[in-house]
Amino acid sequence: MSEHDPTIFDAILAGDIPCHRVYEDDHVLAFLDINPLSRGHVLVIPKERARFMHELSEESAAALGRVLPKLCKAVMAATGCEHYNLLQNNGAPAHQAVFHVHVHIIPKFEDDSGLCIEWDSGSLEDSEHLTQAIREAIT
C-alpha cells in the first residue's frame, strides 16, 4: 500500500462517510468504532495524514496526548467501565488494519471477552548497548 492510498479515515475526515462523532477539535477526531470490541469502543485519529505514529508531527502527537485522558474519562463515565485498553498499532505485522494513525479506547468489563492479549515475554539481553543505541537515536 502506498503512503498516498486513501483510507476509510480519509473519507470520514472529508465527510464522505458518516461517523458517530464523540469529540472533534482542530487536530483530532474521535468516533465510535463500527465494529467494536466492547460497548463504547472509540477510535481517536489525528486529522494529519500519517500512516505510523513516528511519522506524526509533534503538534499532532501532542494533540492526541492532550485529548486521550479526557476521552478515556468520558468513555468510563458513559459506559460505567472501570478499566480500558489503549491500543495503537504501527504496520501490518503489528496488526494495523487501517494505515492512518489511530488509537483505540476499548472499555473492559468483567464479563466480556473484548480484546484478548497474551504476552509471550522474552528476556532482556544486551541492555547496556540497546539503552545507549536508543538514547543516541532520539532526535
Backbone hydrogen bonds in HBPLUS format (Angstrom, degrees):
<---DONOR---> <-ACCEPTOR-->    atom                        ^
c    i                          cat <-CA-CA->   ^        H-A-AA   ^      H-
h    n   atom  resd res      DA  || num        DHA   H-A  angle D-A-AA Bond
n    s   type  num  typ     dist DA aas  dist angle  dist       angle   num
A0005-ASP N   A0002-SER O   3.14 MM   3  5.29 166.8  2.16 108.1 112.3     1
A0010-ASP N   A0007-THR O   3.06 MM   3  5.24 128.8  2.33 100.8 113.5     2
A0011-ALA N   A0007-THR O   3.33 MM   4  6.78 154.5  2.40 147.0 153.0     3
A0012-ILE N   A0008-ILE O   2.95 MM   4  6.27 149.0  2.05 144.0 153.1     4
A0013-LEU N   A0009-PHE O   2.84 MM   4  6.02 165.5  1.86 149.1 152.9     5
A0014-ALA N   A0010-ASP O   2.93 MM   4  6.09 146.0  2.05 143.0 152.5     6
A0016-ASP N   A0011-ALA O   2.84 MM   5  5.05 134.7  2.05 161.3 161.3     7
A0017-ILE N   A0011-ALA O   3.30 MM   6  5.60 143.3  2.44 117.2 114.8     8
A0015-GLY N   A0012-ILE O   3.02 MM   3  5.08 149.1  2.12 101.3 111.1     9
A0032-LEU N   A0020-HIS O   3.04 MM  12  5.50 152.5  2.12 140.1 144.4    10
A0022-VAL N   A0030-ALA O   2.82 MM   8  5.61 171.2  1.82 139.3 142.4    11
A0023-TYR N   A0030-ALA O   3.29 MM   7  5.00 152.2  2.37 137.2 131.4    12
A0030-ALA N   A0023-TYR O   2.86 MM   7  5.00 161.6  1.90 150.5 146.2    13
A0025-ASP N   A0028-VAL O   2.99 MM   3  5.45 156.2  2.05 156.3 159.1    14
A0047-LYS N   A0027-HIS O   2.74 MM  20  5.26 158.8  1.78 140.6 139.8    15
A0029-LEU N   A0045-ILE O   2.93 MM  16  5.42 161.3  1.96 159.1 165.0    16
A0045-ILE N   A0029-LEU O   2.80 MM  16  5.42 174.3  1.81 168.3 168.4    17
A0031-PHE N   A0043-LEU O   2.94 MM  12  5.48 152.6  2.01 150.9 159.4    18
A0043-LEU N   A0031-PHE O   2.78 MM  12  5.48 170.0  1.79 168.2 168.4    19
A0033-ASP N   A0041-HIS O   2.93 MM   8  5.72 171.7  1.93 146.2 147.4    20
A0041-HIS N   A0038-SER O   3.18 MM   3  5.68 146.6  2.30 143.6 138.3    21
A0042-VAL N   A0105-ILE O   2.97 MM  63  5.11 156.4  2.03 145.4 150.6    22
A0105-ILE N   A0042-VAL O   2.81 MM  63  5.11 158.9  1.86 154.6 158.8    23
A0044-VAL N   A0103-VAL O   2.83 MM  59  5.07 151.7  1.91 146.1 155.2    24
A0103-VAL N   A0044-VAL O   2.87 MM  59  5.07 156.6  1.93 141.8 149.7    25
A0101-VAL N   A0050-ALA O   2.78 MM  51  5.93 159.5  1.82 164.2 163.2    26
A0055-GLU N   A0052-PHE O   2.93 MM   3  5.43 157.5  1.98 116.4 123.9    27
A0056-LEU N   A0053-MET O   3.12 MM   3  5.52 162.6  2.15 114.2 119.5    28
A0061-ALA N   A0057-SER O   2.98 MM   4  6.22 166.5  2.00 156.0 160.3    29
A0062-ALA N   A0058-GLU O   2.84 MM   4  5.91 157.7  1.89 145.9 152.3    30
A0063-ALA N   A0059-GLU O   2.97 MM   4  6.17 150.2  2.07 140.8 149.3    31
A0064-LEU N   A0060-SER O   3.00 MM   4  6.30 155.4  2.06 148.9 154.4    32
A0065-GLY N   A0061-ALA O   2.99 MM   4  6.25 164.2  2.01 148.9 153.4    33
A0066-ARG N   A0062-ALA O   2.85 MM   4  6.08 149.0  1.95 149.1 157.2    34
A0067-VAL N   A0063-ALA O   3.19 MM   4  6.34 153.8  2.26 145.6 151.1    35
A0068-LEU N   A0064-LEU O   3.03 MM   4  6.07 150.1  2.13 157.6 164.4    36
A0071-LEU N   A0067-VAL O   2.98 MM   4  6.20 160.6  2.01 160.7 166.9    37
A0072-CYS N   A0068-LEU O   2.86 MM   4  6.03 160.3  1.90 158.5 164.0    38
A0073-LYS N   A0069-PRO O   3.03 MM   4  6.24 162.8  2.06 148.9 152.9    39
A0074-ALA N   A0070-LYS O   3.04 MM   4  6.28 153.8  2.11 142.4 149.9    40
A0075-VAL N   A0071-LEU O   2.86 MM   4  6.10 159.6  1.91 153.3 158.1    41
A0076-MET N   A0072-CYS O   2.96 MM   4  6.17 161.5  1.99 150.3 155.6    42
A0077-ALA N   A0073-LYS O   2.93 MM   4  6.14 160.2  1.97 148.5 153.9    43
A0078-ALA N   A0074-ALA O   2.88 MM   4  6.03 159.8  1.92 150.0 155.5    44
A0079-THR N   A0075-VAL O   2.93 MM   4  5.93 153.0  2.01 149.0 155.3    45
A0080-GLY N   A0076-MET O   2.82 MM   4  5.36 141.9  1.97 141.3 149.7    46
A0108-LYS N   A0083-HIS O   2.83 MM  25  5.15 164.9  1.85 135.5 130.5    47
A0085-ASN N   A0106-ILE O   2.87 MM  21  5.04 155.4  1.93 135.7 142.2    48
A0106-ILE N   A0085-ASN O   2.88 MM  21  5.04 172.2  1.89 154.2 156.8    49
A0087-LEU N   A0104-HIS O   3.04 MM  17  5.00 155.2  2.11 135.5 142.5    50
A0104-HIS N   A0087-LEU O   2.79 MM  17  5.00 170.3  1.80 152.4 155.3    51
A0094-ALA N   A0091-GLY O   2.92 MM   3  5.30 139.9  2.09 108.6 120.8    52
A0096-GLN N   A0091-GLY O   3.06 MM   5  5.16 163.0  2.09 131.9 130.0    53
A0095-HIS N   A0092-ALA O   2.89 MM   3  4.97 155.4  1.95 116.9 116.9    54
A0100-HIS N   A0098-VAL O   2.91 MM   2  5.70 139.2  2.08 101.2  90.5    55
A0112-ASP N   A0109-PHE O   3.30 MM   3  5.57 177.1  2.30 116.4 116.6    56
A0130-LEU N   A0126-ASP O   2.95 MM   4  6.08 168.6  1.97 160.3 164.1    57
A0131-THR N   A0127-SER O   2.81 MM   4  5.81 160.2  1.85 146.9 152.8    58
A0132-GLN N   A0128-GLU O   3.09 MM   4  6.24 166.2  2.11 147.7 151.1    59
A0133-ALA N   A0129-HIS O   2.89 MM   4  6.09 157.6  1.94 149.5 156.5    60
A0134-ILE N   A0130-LEU O   2.98 MM   4  6.15 162.1  2.01 153.2 156.7    61
A0135-ARG N   A0131-THR O   3.02 MM   4  6.22 164.3  2.05 150.2 155.1    62
A0136-GLU N   A0132-GLN O   2.95 MM   4  6.13 160.3  1.99 150.8 155.7    63
A0137-ALA N   A0133-ALA O   3.08 MM   4  6.23 134.1  2.30 136.1 148.0    64
A0137-ALA N   A0134-ILE O   3.10 MM   3  5.06 128.9  2.38  94.9 108.8    65
A0138-ILE N   A0135-ARG O   3.35 MM   3  5.52 153.9  2.42 102.2 109.5    66
